[in-house]
């Protein structure tokens, strides 16, 4: 993430549970959850989702695509990537 967004733009935060069921998926498949900022430039505070004041700056989506692409390529090029020959048959 730091390679794409810049170290100064990546914040490691304490894990939160929210209302996500993501942890159940991770019991079967390794993964992680990250937040992509999208606060509208000029705002001094962010507003919660599902409120009338919530606005998202969709220009941040490009950073999200670049980040997910880089992480996917890193994973596919790592030793942790499952190989087809190691998959159970059936």
N, CA, C and O atoms as a GROMACS GRO file, in nm:
protein
  360
    1UNK      N    1   0.082  -0.119   0.000
    1UNK     CA    2   0.000   0.000   0.000
    1UNK      C    3   0.087   0.125   0.000
    1UNK      O    4   0.059   0.222  -0.070
    2UNK      N    5   0.194   0.120   0.080
    2UNK     CA    6   0.282   0.236   0.088
    2UNK      C    7   0.348   0.265  -0.047
    2UNK      O    8   0.370   0.381  -0.081
    3UNK      N    9   0.380   0.160  -0.122
    3UNK     CA   10   0.445   0.179  -0.252
    3UNK      C   11   0.353   0.253  -0.349
    3UNK      O   12   0.401   0.326  -0.435
    4UNK      N   13   0.224   0.235  -0.335
    4UNK     CA   14   0.128   0.299  -0.426
    4UNK      C   15   0.083   0.435  -0.373
    4UNK      O   16   0.083   0.533  -0.447
    5UNK      N   17   0.045   0.440  -0.245
    5UNK     CA   18  -0.013   0.562  -0.189
    5UNK      C   19   0.090   0.655  -0.127
    5UNK      O   20   0.062   0.773  -0.106
    6UNK      N   21   0.210   0.603  -0.097
    6UNK     CA   22   0.310   0.682  -0.027
    6UNK      C   23   0.300   0.655   0.122
    6UNK      O   24   0.190   0.652   0.178
    7UNK      N   25   0.414   0.636   0.185
    7UNK     CA   26   0.417   0.601   0.327
    7UNK      C   27   0.342   0.703   0.412
    7UNK      O   28   0.277   0.666   0.510
    8UNK      N   29   0.352   0.830   0.376
    8UNK     CA   30   0.288   0.935   0.455
    8UNK      C   31   0.135   0.930   0.447
    8UNK      O   32   0.067   0.996   0.526
    9UNK      N   33   0.081   0.854   0.354
    9UNK     CA   34  -0.064   0.846   0.336
    9UNK      C   35  -0.125   0.716   0.387
    9UNK      O   36  -0.246   0.695   0.373
   10UNK      N   37  -0.044   0.630   0.446
   10UNK     CA   38  -0.093   0.503   0.499
   10UNK      C   39  -0.090   0.508   0.650
   10UNK      O   40   0.014   0.536   0.710
   11UNK      N   41  -0.203   0.480   0.711
   11UNK     CA   42  -0.214   0.480   0.856
   11UNK      C   43  -0.256   0.341   0.901
   11UNK      O   44  -0.359   0.289   0.856
   12UNK      N   45  -0.178   0.281   0.989
   12UNK     CA   46  -0.216   0.152   1.046
   12UNK      C   47  -0.300   0.181   1.169
   12UNK      O   48  -0.254   0.247   1.262
   13UNK      N   49  -0.422   0.133   1.168
   13UNK     CA   50  -0.517   0.161   1.276
   13UNK      C   51  -0.552   0.033   1.350
   13UNK      O   52  -0.537  -0.077   1.298
   14UNK      N   53  -0.600   0.050   1.470
   14UNK     CA   54  -0.647  -0.063   1.548
   14UNK      C   55  -0.766  -0.126   1.476
   14UNK      O   56  -0.850  -0.056   1.419
   15UNK      N   57  -0.773  -0.259   1.478
   15UNK     CA   58  -0.882  -0.330   1.410
   15UNK      C   59  -1.016  -0.293   1.472
   15UNK      O   60  -1.029  -0.279   1.594
   16UNK      N   61  -1.115  -0.277   1.387
   16UNK     CA   62  -1.251  -0.252   1.433
   16UNK      C   63  -1.342  -0.357   1.372
   16UNK      O   64  -1.314  -0.409   1.263
   17UNK      N   65  -1.449  -0.388   1.440
   17UNK     CA   66  -1.538  -0.492   1.389
   17UNK      C   67  -1.652  -0.434   1.306
   17UNK      O   68  -1.693  -0.496   1.208
   18UNK      N   69  -1.702  -0.321   1.343
   18UNK     CA   70  -1.814  -0.264   1.268
   18UNK      C   71  -1.927  -0.363   1.258
   18UNK      O   72  -1.960  -0.431   1.355
   19UNK      N   73  -1.987  -0.372   1.142
   19UNK     CA   74  -2.097  -0.466   1.120
   19UNK      C   75  -2.063  -0.562   1.007
   19UNK      O   76  -2.152  -0.616   0.941
   20UNK      N   77  -1.936  -0.583   0.985
   20UNK     CA   78  -1.893  -0.667   0.874
   20UNK      C   79  -1.887  -0.815   0.914
   20UNK      O   80  -1.857  -0.847   1.028
   21UNK      N   81  -1.915  -0.901   0.820
   21UNK     CA   82  -1.901  -1.046   0.839
   21UNK      C   83  -1.772  -1.096   0.777
   21UNK      O   84  -1.755  -1.217   0.756
   22UNK      N   85  -1.682  -1.006   0.747
   22UNK     CA   86  -1.559  -1.040   0.676
   22UNK      C   87  -1.478  -1.146   0.748
   22UNK      O   88  -1.414  -1.229   0.684
   23UNK      N   89  -1.480  -1.144   0.882
   23UNK     CA   90  -1.400  -1.241   0.957
   23UNK      C   91  -1.443  -1.384   0.928
   23UNK      O   92  -1.361  -1.476   0.936
   24UNK      N   93  -1.570  -1.405   0.895
   24UNK     CA   94  -1.616  -1.539   0.862
   24UNK      C   95  -1.554  -1.588   0.730
   24UNK      O   96  -1.523  -1.706   0.715
   25UNK      N   97  -1.538  -1.497   0.636
   25UNK     CA   98  -1.471  -1.533   0.510
   25UNK      C   99  -1.326  -1.570   0.538
   25UNK      O  100  -1.272  -1.663   0.477
   26UNK      N  101  -1.263  -1.497   0.629
   26UNK     CA  102  -1.122  -1.521   0.657
   26UNK      C  103  -1.098  -1.653   0.730
   26UNK      O  104  -0.984  -1.697   0.739
   27UNK      N  105  -1.201  -1.715   0.782
   27UNK     CA  106  -1.184  -1.848   0.839
   27UNK      C  107  -1.153  -1.949   0.729
   27UNK      O  108  -1.092  -2.053   0.754
   28UNK      N  109  -1.197  -1.919   0.607
   28UNK     CA  110  -1.177  -2.010   0.493
   28UNK      C  111  -1.065  -1.964   0.400
   28UNK      O  112  -0.991  -2.046   0.347
   29UNK      N  113  -1.054  -1.834   0.380
   29UNK     CA  114  -0.957  -1.778   0.286
   29UNK      C  115  -0.885  -1.661   0.353
   29UNK      O  116  -0.949  -1.570   0.404
   30UNK      N  117  -0.751  -1.663   0.353
   30UNK     CA  118  -0.679  -1.551   0.414
   30UNK      C  119  -0.710  -1.419   0.344
   30UNK      O  120  -0.733  -1.416   0.223
   31UNK      N  121  -0.709  -1.313   0.418
   31UNK     CA  122  -0.734  -1.182   0.360
   31UNK      C  123  -0.719  -1.073   0.464
   31UNK      O  124  -0.684  -1.100   0.579
   32UNK      N  125  -0.746  -0.952   0.424
   32UNK     CA  126  -0.746  -0.841   0.518
   32UNK      C  127  -0.841  -0.733   0.468
   32UNK      O  128  -0.884  -0.735   0.353
   33UNK      N  129  -0.872  -0.642   0.554
   33UNK     CA  130  -0.970  -0.537   0.527
   33UNK      C  131  -0.897  -0.404   0.536
   33UNK      O  132  -0.820  -0.382   0.630
   34UNK      N  133  -0.920  -0.316   0.441
   34UNK     CA  134  -0.860  -0.183   0.453
   34UNK      C  135  -0.961  -0.077   0.410
   34UNK      O  136  -1.054  -0.104   0.334
   35UNK      N  137  -0.938   0.041   0.459
   35UNK     CA  138  -1.026   0.154   0.428
   35UNK      C  139  -0.956   0.244   0.328
   35UNK      O  140  -0.835   0.269   0.339
   36UNK      N  141  -1.030   0.292   0.232
   36UNK     CA  142  -0.980   0.384   0.131
   36UNK      C  143  -1.047   0.518   0.155
   36UNK      O  144  -1.169   0.529   0.147
   37UNK      N  145  -0.968   0.619   0.184
   37UNK     CA  146  -1.024   0.752   0.211
   37UNK      C  147  -1.094   0.809   0.090
   37UNK      O  148  -1.053   0.787  -0.024
   38UNK      N  149  -1.199   0.883   0.115
   38UNK     CA  150  -1.273   0.945   0.006
   38UNK      C  151  -1.337   1.075   0.047
   38UNK      O  152  -1.438   1.116  -0.012
   39UNK      N  153  -1.280   1.142   0.149
   39UNK     CA  154  -1.339   1.268   0.195
   39UNK      C  155  -1.324   1.375   0.088
   39UNK      O  156  -1.219   1.390   0.026
   40UNK      N  157  -1.430   1.448   0.067
   40UNK     CA  158  -1.432   1.554  -0.033
   40UNK      C  159  -1.329   1.661   0.002
   40UNK      O  160  -1.327   1.709   0.115
   41UNK      N  161  -1.243   1.700  -0.094
   41UNK     CA  162  -1.145   1.805  -0.066
   41UNK      C  163  -1.214   1.932  -0.015
   41UNK      O  164  -1.320   1.971  -0.064
   42UNK      N  165  -1.152   1.994   0.083
   42UNK     CA  166  -1.208   2.115   0.142
   42UNK      C  167  -1.287   2.088   0.269
   42UNK      O  168  -1.305   2.179   0.350
   43UNK      N  169  -1.334   1.964   0.288
   43UNK     CA  170  -1.403   1.930   0.413
   43UNK      C  171  -1.301   1.921   0.526
   43UNK      O  172  -1.188   1.877   0.505
   44UNK      N  173  -1.342   1.961   0.643
   44UNK     CA  174  -1.254   1.950   0.760
   44UNK      C  175  -1.291   1.830   0.846
   44UNK      O  176  -1.217   1.794   0.937
   45UNK      N  177  -1.404   1.769   0.817
   45UNK     CA  178  -1.444   1.648   0.889
   45UNK      C  179  -1.516   1.555   0.792
   45UNK      O  180  -1.573   1.597   0.692
   46UNK      N  181  -1.510   1.427   0.826
   46UNK     CA  182  -1.582   1.330   0.744
   46UNK      C  183  -1.715   1.299   0.811
   46UNK      O  184  -1.727   1.306   0.933
   47UNK      N  185  -1.812   1.265   0.731
   47UNK     CA  186  -1.945   1.235   0.783
   47UNK      C  187  -1.974   1.086   0.765
   47UNK      O  188  -1.929   1.027   0.666
   48UNK      N  189  -2.046   1.026   0.856
   48UNK     CA  190  -2.075   0.883   0.847
   48UNK      C  191  -2.159   0.849   0.723
   48UNK      O  192  -2.236   0.931   0.673
   49UNK      N  193  -2.142   0.726   0.677
   49UNK     CA  194  -2.226   0.677   0.567
   49UNK      C  195  -2.373   0.682   0.611
   49UNK      O  196  -2.402   0.685   0.730
   50UNK      N  197  -2.461   0.682   0.517
   50UNK     CA  198  -2.605   0.676   0.541
   50UNK      C  199  -2.658   0.798   0.616
   50UNK      O  200  -2.756   0.790   0.689
   51UNK      N  201  -2.590   0.912   0.596
   51UNK     CA  202  -2.639   1.038   0.653
   51UNK      C  203  -2.649   1.139   0.539
   51UNK      O  204  -2.581   1.124   0.438
   52UNK      N  205  -2.732   1.242   0.554
   52UNK     CA  206  -2.748   1.339   0.445
   52UNK      C  207  -2.621   1.418   0.413
   52UNK      O  208  -2.606   1.470   0.303
   53UNK      N  209  -2.529   1.428   0.511
   53UNK     CA  210  -2.407   1.506   0.489
   53UNK      C  211  -2.294   1.427   0.422
   53UNK      O  212  -2.192   1.483   0.384
   54UNK      N  213  -2.313   1.295   0.408
   54UNK     CA  214  -2.208   1.212   0.350
   54UNK      C  215  -2.189   1.244   0.204
   54UNK      O  216  -2.284   1.242   0.126
   55UNK      N  217  -2.067   1.274   0.167
   55UNK     CA  218  -2.027   1.296   0.027
   55UNK      C  219  -1.895   1.225   0.008
   55UNK      O  220  -1.810   1.226   0.097
   56UNK      N  221  -1.877   1.164  -0.106
   56UNK     CA  222  -1.751   1.096  -0.134
   56UNK      C  223  -1.688   1.156  -0.258
   56UNK      O  224  -1.756   1.186  -0.356
   57UNK      N  225  -1.558   1.171  -0.252
   57UNK     CA  226  -1.482   1.219  -0.366
   57UNK      C  227  -1.438   1.096  -0.444
   57UNK      O  228  -1.345   1.027  -0.404
   58UNK      N  229  -1.504   1.069  -0.555
   58UNK     CA  230  -1.476   0.945  -0.628
   58UNK      C  231  -1.342   0.945  -0.700
   58UNK      O  232  -1.305   0.845  -0.761
   59UNK      N  233  -1.268   1.055  -0.695
   59UNK     CA  234  -1.135   1.053  -0.757
   59UNK      C  235  -1.041   0.961  -0.678
   59UNK      O  236  -0.937   0.920  -0.731
   60UNK      N  237  -1.075   0.927  -0.556
   60UNK     CA  238  -0.996   0.834  -0.477
   60UNK      C  239  -1.007   0.690  -0.525
   60UNK      O  240  -0.927   0.605  -0.486
   61UNK      N  241  -1.105   0.662  -0.610
   61UNK     CA  242  -1.123   0.526  -0.660
   61UNK      C  243  -1.002   0.481  -0.742
   61UNK      O  244  -0.969   0.362  -0.743
   62UNK      N  245  -0.938   0.573  -0.811
   62UNK     CA  246  -0.820   0.536  -0.889
   62UNK      C  247  -0.710   0.483  -0.797
   62UNK      O  248  -0.644   0.385  -0.831
   63UNK      N  249  -0.692   0.545  -0.682
   63UNK     CA  250  -0.594   0.495  -0.585
   63UNK      C  251  -0.635   0.356  -0.537
   63UNK      O  252  -0.549   0.270  -0.519
   64UNK      N  253  -0.763   0.333  -0.517
   64UNK     CA  254  -0.811   0.202  -0.476
   64UNK      C  255  -0.781   0.095  -0.579
   64UNK      O  256  -0.737  -0.015  -0.544
   65UNK      N  257  -0.804   0.126  -0.705
   65UNK     CA  258  -0.776   0.030  -0.813
   65UNK      C  259  -0.627   0.001  -0.821
   65UNK      O  260  -0.586  -0.114  -0.835
   66UNK      N  261  -0.545   0.106  -0.813
   66UNK     CA  262  -0.400   0.087  -0.818
   66UNK      C  263  -0.352   0.004  -0.700
   66UNK      O  264  -0.266  -0.083  -0.716
   67UNK      N  265  -0.407   0.030  -0.582
   67UNK     CA  266  -0.365  -0.043  -0.462
   67UNK      C  267  -0.403  -0.190  -0.472
   67UNK      O  268  -0.320  -0.277  -0.446
   68UNK      N  269  -0.527  -0.219  -0.510
   68UNK     CA  270  -0.569  -0.358  -0.522
   68UNK      C  271  -0.493  -0.432  -0.631
   68UNK      O  272  -0.462  -0.550  -0.616
   69UNK      N  273  -0.462  -0.363  -0.740
   69UNK     CA  274  -0.384  -0.424  -0.848
   69UNK      C  275  -0.243  -0.458  -0.799
   69UNK      O  276  -0.195  -0.569  -0.822
   70UNK      N  277  -0.178  -0.364  -0.732
   70UNK     CA  278  -0.042  -0.387  -0.682
   70UNK      C  279  -0.041  -0.499  -0.579
   70UNK      O  280   0.049  -0.584  -0.582
   71UNK      N  281  -0.138  -0.501  -0.489
   71UNK     CA  282  -0.142  -0.608  -0.388
   71UNK      C  283  -0.169  -0.743  -0.452
   71UNK      O  284  -0.112  -0.844  -0.410
   72UNK      N  285  -0.254  -0.747  -0.553
   72UNK     CA  286  -0.283  -0.873  -0.623
   72UNK      C  287  -0.158  -0.926  -0.693
   72UNK      O  288  -0.128  -1.045  -0.685
   73UNK      N  289  -0.087  -0.838  -0.761
   73UNK     CA  290   0.036  -0.880  -0.830
   73UNK      C  291   0.143  -0.924  -0.730
   73UNK      O  292   0.213  -1.023  -0.753
   74UNK      N  293   0.155  -0.853  -0.618
   74UNK     CA  294   0.250  -0.894  -0.514
   74UNK      C  295   0.216  -1.034  -0.463
   74UNK      O  296   0.304  -1.118  -0.446
   75UNK      N  297   0.088  -1.058  -0.439
   75UNK     CA  298   0.045  -1.188  -0.389
   75UNK      C  299   0.070  -1.298  -0.492
   75UNK      O  300   0.122  -1.405  -0.458
   76UNK      N  301   0.035  -1.272  -0.616
   76UNK     CA  302   0.054  -1.372  -0.721
   76UNK      C  303   0.201  -1.404  -0.744
   76UNK      O  304   0.234  -1.514  -0.788
   77UNK      N  305   0.288  -1.310  -0.714
   77UNK     CA  306   0.432  -1.331  -0.731
   77UNK      C  307   0.500  -1.381  -0.604
   77UNK      O  308   0.621  -1.398  -0.601
   78UNK      N  309   0.422  -1.405  -0.499
   78UNK     CA  310   0.480  -1.451  -0.372
   78UNK      C  311   0.481  -1.603  -0.364
   78UNK      O  312   0.420  -1.672  -0.446
   79UNK      N  313   0.551  -1.653  -0.264
   79UNK     CA  314   0.555  -1.797  -0.239
   79UNK      C  315   0.427  -1.847  -0.174
   79UNK      O  316   0.407  -1.968  -0.163
   80UNK      N  317   0.340  -1.757  -0.130
   80UNK     CA  318   0.218  -1.796  -0.060
   80UNK      C  319   0.102  -1.825  -0.153
   80UNK      O  320  -0.004  -1.871  -0.109
   81UNK      N  321   0.121  -1.799  -0.282
   81UNK     CA  322   0.014  -1.820  -0.377
   81UNK      C  323  -0.011  -1.968  -0.397
   81UNK      O  324   0.081  -2.042  -0.431
   82UNK      N  325  -0.136  -2.016  -0.376
   82UNK     CA  326  -0.165  -2.158  -0.401
   82UNK      C  327  -0.142  -2.190  -0.548
   82UNK      O  328  -0.181  -2.114  -0.636
   83UNK      N  329  -0.081  -2.300  -0.574
   83UNK     CA  330  -0.056  -2.344  -0.712
   83UNK      C  331  -0.156  -2.452  -0.747
   83UNK      O  332  -0.200  -2.528  -0.660
   84UNK      N  333  -0.193  -2.460  -0.874
   84UNK     CA  334  -0.292  -2.558  -0.917
   84UNK      C  335  -0.251  -2.701  -0.884
   84UNK      O  336  -0.336  -2.783  -0.849
   85UNK      N  337  -0.123  -2.731  -0.894
   85UNK     CA  338  -0.079  -2.868  -0.866
   85UNK      C  339  -0.094  -2.904  -0.719
   85UNK      O  340  -0.089  -3.022  -0.684
   86UNK      N  341  -0.113  -2.806  -0.633
   86UNK     CA  342  -0.129  -2.832  -0.489
   86UNK      C  343  -0.276  -2.836  -0.446
   86UNK      O  344  -0.306  -2.854  -0.327
   87UNK      N  345  -0.366  -2.818  -0.540
   87UNK     CA  346  -0.509  -2.813  -0.508
   87UNK      C  347  -0.566  -2.954  -0.493
   87UNK      O  348  -0.526  -3.045  -0.565
   88UNK      N  349  -0.662  -2.971  -0.399
   88UNK     CA  350  -0.726  -3.101  -0.387
   88UNK      C  351  -0.806  -3.134  -0.513
   88UNK      O  352  -0.862  -3.045  -0.576
   89UNK      N  353  -0.810  -3.260  -0.548
   89UNK     CA  354  -0.886  -3.302  -0.668
   89UNK      C  355  -1.029  -3.331  -0.630
   89UNK      O  356  -1.057  -3.381  -0.520
   90UNK      N  357  -1.120  -3.298  -0.720
   90UNK     CA  358  -1.260  -3.332  -0.697
   90UNK      C  359  -1.345  -3.220  -0.676
   90UNK      O  360  -1.466  -3.238  -0.656
   0.00000   0.00000   0.00000
